[in-house]
């Protein structure tokens, strides 16, 4: 299942929707595109059948071209883990910053009343 994400079009003020496919879904669609290509279909016909743009098909072929479904699953897992680690690092950096600020505030000389 692909996620549907809203993007706001700054110029027109409209909200556009696009589908975010998982790497696994992309590999499956690329396999289907290869079969259609072998049948003699053009890129335009393939894109129409897969309901994607030619630019998307080209980008997917460049990024996921020779990837297997198992590799796509592993890529998805690694991306999730990477996102989790980035969040942990960001939280640790914020905690360090708060501690530094707190220490600076506590070490300021106090003026007697």
PLY file of the C-alpha trace (Angstrom):
ply
format ascii 1.0
element vertex 113
property float x
property float y
property float z
element edge 112
property int vertex1
property int vertex2
end_header
0.00 0.00 0.00
1.37 3.41 -0.89
1.02 6.42 1.35
-0.79 9.46 0.02
0.94 12.68 0.99
-0.43 16.23 0.71
1.81 18.93 -0.74
0.75 22.55 -0.72
1.29 24.33 -4.03
2.73 27.68 -2.89
1.93 29.54 -6.12
-1.71 28.54 -6.48
-2.58 27.77 -2.87
-3.86 24.32 -3.90
-3.07 21.05 -2.19
-1.71 18.37 -4.50
-1.70 14.71 -3.61
0.96 12.24 -4.61
1.61 8.63 -3.78
4.75 7.60 -2.00
5.60 4.06 -3.02
7.73 1.77 -0.91
10.95 0.41 -2.46
9.29 -3.01 -2.64
6.34 -1.61 -4.60
8.71 0.21 -6.93
10.65 -3.00 -7.68
7.38 -4.84 -8.42
6.29 -2.05 -10.78
9.69 -2.06 -12.48
9.39 -5.81 -13.04
5.99 -5.21 -14.63
7.47 -2.39 -16.72
10.20 -4.72 -17.96
7.63 -7.33 -19.01
5.59 -4.68 -20.83
8.74 -3.38 -22.52
9.59 -6.90 -23.71
6.10 -7.10 -25.18
7.01 -4.11 -27.32
5.13 -1.38 -25.47
6.51 2.17 -25.50
7.52 4.05 -22.35
4.40 6.21 -22.67
2.16 3.13 -22.80
4.00 1.53 -19.88
3.65 4.71 -17.79
-0.05 4.98 -18.62
-0.62 1.39 -17.49
1.41 1.84 -14.28
-0.20 5.26 -13.68
3.12 7.06 -13.24
4.94 9.76 -15.19
7.80 9.02 -17.56
10.11 11.01 -15.28
9.15 8.77 -12.35
9.76 5.63 -14.39
13.16 6.95 -15.47
14.10 7.87 -11.88
12.97 4.49 -10.56
14.98 2.66 -13.22
18.05 4.70 -12.31
17.66 4.18 -8.54
16.18 0.67 -8.30
16.95 -0.80 -11.73
18.61 -4.10 -10.80
17.32 -4.42 -7.25
15.53 -7.58 -6.12
12.47 -7.60 -3.88
14.57 -8.87 -0.96
17.06 -6.04 -1.45
14.17 -3.56 -1.57
12.85 -4.94 1.74
16.31 -4.60 3.25
16.59 -1.03 1.94
13.27 -0.17 3.57
14.45 -1.64 6.88
17.77 0.20 6.71
16.03 3.50 5.94
13.73 3.06 8.94
16.70 2.28 11.19
18.60 5.27 9.82
15.64 7.57 10.51
15.39 6.23 14.07
19.09 6.79 14.67
18.91 10.33 13.27
16.06 11.13 15.68
18.05 9.71 18.61
21.08 11.78 17.63
18.96 14.93 17.30
17.43 14.34 20.75
20.90 13.82 22.28
22.20 17.01 20.65
19.22 18.98 21.98
19.79 17.58 25.46
23.48 18.62 25.30
22.49 22.11 24.17
19.94 22.49 26.98
22.55 21.36 29.51
25.10 23.85 28.16
22.56 26.70 28.31
21.55 25.72 31.82
25.19 25.62 32.97
25.87 29.05 31.45
22.86 30.53 33.21
23.85 29.00 36.54
27.48 30.15 36.28
26.67 33.84 35.70
27.76 36.02 38.62
24.81 37.18 40.64
24.52 40.75 41.74
23.52 41.23 45.34
20.07 42.79 45.84
0 1
1 2
2 3
3 4
4 5
5 6
6 7
7 8
8 9
9 10
10 11
11 12
12 13
13 14
14 15
15 16
16 17
17 18
18 19
19 20
20 21
21 22
22 23
23 24
24 25
25 26
26 27
27 28
28 29
29 30
30 31
31 32
32 33
33 34
34 35
35 36
36 37
37 38
38 39
39 40
40 41
41 42
42 43
43 44
44 45
45 46
46 47
47 48
48 49
49 50
50 51
51 52
52 53
53 54
54 55
55 56
56 57
57 58
58 59
59 60
60 61
61 62
62 63
63 64
64 65
65 66
66 67
67 68
68 69
69 70
70 71
71 72
72 73
73 74
74 75
75 76
76 77
77 78
78 79
79 80
80 81
81 82
82 83
83 84
84 85
85 86
86 87
87 88
88 89
89 90
90 91
91 92
92 93
93 94
94 95
95 96
96 97
97 98
98 99
99 100
100 101
101 102
102 103
103 104
104 105
105 106
106 107
107 108
108 109
109 110
110 111
111 112
